[in-house]
Amino acid sequence: GSFKYKSKIPVHNAETLKAFLQKRKHSVGLKFDDIKDGWQDAQVHCDEMETKHELLVVRDKRGVIRSVWQDDPSLWHNIGDDLRRDWNAIRLPKNQDELREKLLAADITPSSEKVVVERKVGRKDNRKRSRRGGKQTNTHIAHLLKDYSH
């Protein structure tokens, strides 16, 4: 004979959150406010799940969680220090014109190049012209349109 609060999303702990995300048929993120509606300690647990790569979390500028998606920890791989070092060693030119020149030198078309549209040179007579066969009248109702006023 007692009442229980029914939250927007039936999530009350980390396991039910994971089960709810796995059960969904689409991959739209959950609003964190909806999760927090039925689970007050969600912030701490979602932070833990994020560090374990069980959740993908979107935060605002202040660090507050806005949206949550399911994540798979088996997809996370460590990147070696040598690859990180090589990746960070690649420097792009600061000037956009210099970058464009380097792309052209490598025979790569830059996206900033204007697209040239070739127009066909030919006769304009090739167009299909509309046929207008003089004055058109309603011949099927000519007997109704006759003037009998005289």
N, C-alpha and C positions, 0 to 999 in steps of 0.2 A: 503494500500500500504506500510505498514511498516513490518520490520522483527522482529522476536522474537527468542531469544536463546532457543534451544531445549536441555534440560539437559539429562544426561544419564538415570536418574530416575525422573519421573514426580512428584517430591515432593518439595513443597515450604513453607509448615508450618507443625505444629505438627499434625493437623487433617488429612492432606493429607498423611502424613507418616504413621499414624495408619491405615488409610483406605487402603493404598498400601500394608502394611504388612498383613492385614486381607484378602485381595483379592488374595494373592499368594497361589498357590496350593502346594508348597513345603516349607520346613522349612530351607532353606539355608540362612545364614546371609547375610545382605547387607554390602558392603564395605562402610565405612563412607566417603571415598573420593568421591564416586559416589553420595552420598546424598548431600555432601557439594558443589558439582558441580552446583546444581541448587538452593541451599539454603545456603546463606553465614552465617546466624546466627544459624546454626544447632547445633553447639557445646553447646551453652547456653541452648537451648530448649531440646536437648537430655539429658543433665545433669538433668534438671527439670523432664523430663519424667522418667528418671532412678530412681530418689528419690521417685516418685509416683508409682514405679513398673509397668510402662507401657512399658518399654523397658529393654531388657537385653543387656548389653554393655560389650565388650571386649576391654581392654586398654593395651597399651604397658608399658614398664618400666617407661617411662616418664609421663604416665597418659593421653596420647593422645588416643582418641577413634579410634579403628581399624575396628570393626564389630558391627552390631546392629541386634537384633532379637526382635520379638514381645514377650511381657510378659503379664501375666494376674494378675492384683492386687488381685483378689479374691483367688488366690492360696497362697498368703503370709499370714502366721500366726505367731503371736508372741509366742516365746518359754519362758516358765516360768523360773524365776531365780533359782528355786530349781532344775529343770532339767539341766540347764546350770552348776550349781555348782556340781551336781552329775556326769555329763559327764566329766567335767574337773578334777574331783577327781580321775578318773581312770588313773592309770599310767602303761605304758607298761615297761617291763624290758629293760634296756639299752643294755644289752648284748644279742646277737642273740641266743647264746647257752642256756642261761637261759630261754628265751621265748620258745625255742624248748622243753626243759625239762618240762616246765609247761604244754605245749600242750600235750605232751606224758603222763604226770601224769593225765590229764583230759580225757585220752583215745581219743584224737583228733589227726588225722594224720597231721603233719605239711607238708607244701608244699615243704620244703627243703629236705624231705626224698627222697632217691633214689628209683625209681620205679624198682621193681624186675619183670623181664619178665620170666615167666615159659616156658621152652622149653619142647616140647613133647619128651618123650623117646620112640622110636619105631624103626621100621625097615625102612630103606631107600627104600625098594622095593615097597612101596606104591605109589611112584611117577609114573606118567604116562610117559612112555618112547616113544620116537619117533620111528616110524616104517620105517625102510629103507630096502626095499626088493631087495637088490642087485643092479646090474647095470640097470639103467633106460634108455630106448631108446625111440626115437620117432617112435613108431610102425605105426602110422597113415601116416607117410611120408617116410616109408622105401624105397618105389620104387623110390623116388627122390634122396635118399642118396646113392644109389648103385653106386659102382665104375665101370665105363665102360672104364677106361683108357687102359686096356690091349687089 
